[in-house]
Amino acid sequence: MHRRTLVALATAAVTAATISAPAFAQSSGEIRIAHIYSKTGPLEAYGKQTQTGLMMGLNYATGGSMTVNGKKLVVIEKDDQGKPDLGKSLLATAYSDDKADIAVGPTASGVALAMLPVAEEYKKILLVEPAVADSITGDKWNKYIFRTGRNSSQDAISNAVAVDKEGTTIATLAQDNAFGRDGVKAFKDAVKKAKVAHEEYLPAATTDFTAGAQRLIDKLKDQPGRKIIWIVWAGAGNPFKIADMDLKRYGIEISTGGNILPAMASYKNFPGMEGATYYYFGIPKNPVNEALVAAHYKEFKAPPDFFTAGGFSSAMALVTALKATGGDTNTNKLIKTMEGMSFDTPKGKMTFRKEDHQAMQSMYHFKIKVDPAFAWGVPELVREIKPEEMNVPIRNKR
């Protein structure tokens, strides 16, 4: 499809075929997709990006028709507010009352873990995007769960590539929740050469990092060699404030993964900082990413962000599968189709691993560059870490 056509379609993408939640009688001429995400709550910014990406992706993947094999794609939006119990009940309502054929979401890992048994109960697919915790495709997984979002291990293994070197001592700073604890566990499993000296967990809503930072400093300051605080954090609060405690005096560096652009404004204070990211609009070079970037600039006068790409990828997975089944939403047929299925995304090709339905995908080792033209620290590509280079563990008991 030509870029001009894509750009012309972009305006309709975000609003096309969206319903706000009431139940409708199902038509055989429809494919009903429930999107359950944090429209409000602590991860609202992430959720809204995912929704934008999902709609743009459905629009792109269907050539602007919002149909597959003559069936109209109907997206039903539901706001879980970042609350596990609410997400669980909304998914049950989507499958039963709204007659959703398939569901996408949610934003938070805790909500996803609450939702997994509902997909199993109703025997319908839940495509997880962007919740990250390893346990979602690990010990809490069931066969109805697929994930286009990266998992904690993919984050951790790629970040370890950047900092795991002999003579390095690392302390971790994370939120005390499923996202933070799974992230640190996966990171520790991935680190082979450096030493992890301390794990610091703070409440997800923390705004004063002073006490935690002091404990991190105390654990690292007398260590020989390179000293790094590795941060895994999502949502509100700015853990990078710990740099104000004069970490340089102790020779302590900070490392972290990618994030949404507003959060990466603080990265400008850390030129040369290394880490790994799931997505940055300027890194992948492929036609799907070009289409996303062009459409997003046209619609919003700004580049697509971290979770916009994720939403777009989930749409590409759905439409690829539905085209392969001829629009048939039979769950067993979809599972058979999606296991081992490859599909194009803004990050390039992804493949659902048969064993746990986790999307195998590239990650990007970066170094932060300060460019006055951008309000955030720019992650310059050091190298693409391809799926086959990452020994992402299978953590379920299939």
Buried (B, 14 or more C-beta within 10 A) or exposed (E): EEBEEBBEBBEBBBEBBBBEBEEEEBEEEBBBBBBBBBBEBBBBBBBBBBBBBBBBBBBBBBEBBBBBEEBBBBBBBBBBBBBBEBBBBBBBBBBBEBBBBBBBBBBBBBBBBBBBBBBBBBEBBBBBBBBBBBBBBBEBBBBBBBBBBBBBBBBBBBBBBBBBEEEBBBBBBBBEBBBBBBBBBBBBBBBEEBEBBBBBBBEBEBEEBEEBBEBBBEBBEEBEEBBBBBBBBBBBBEBBBBBEBEBEEBEBBBBBBBBBBEBBBBBBBBEEBBBBBBBBBEBBEBEBBBBBBBBBBBBBEEBBBBBBBBBBBBBBBBBBBBBBBEBBBEBEBBBBBBBEBEBBBBBBBBBBBEBBBBBBBBBBBBBBBBEEEBEBBBBBBBEBBEBEEBEBBBBBEE
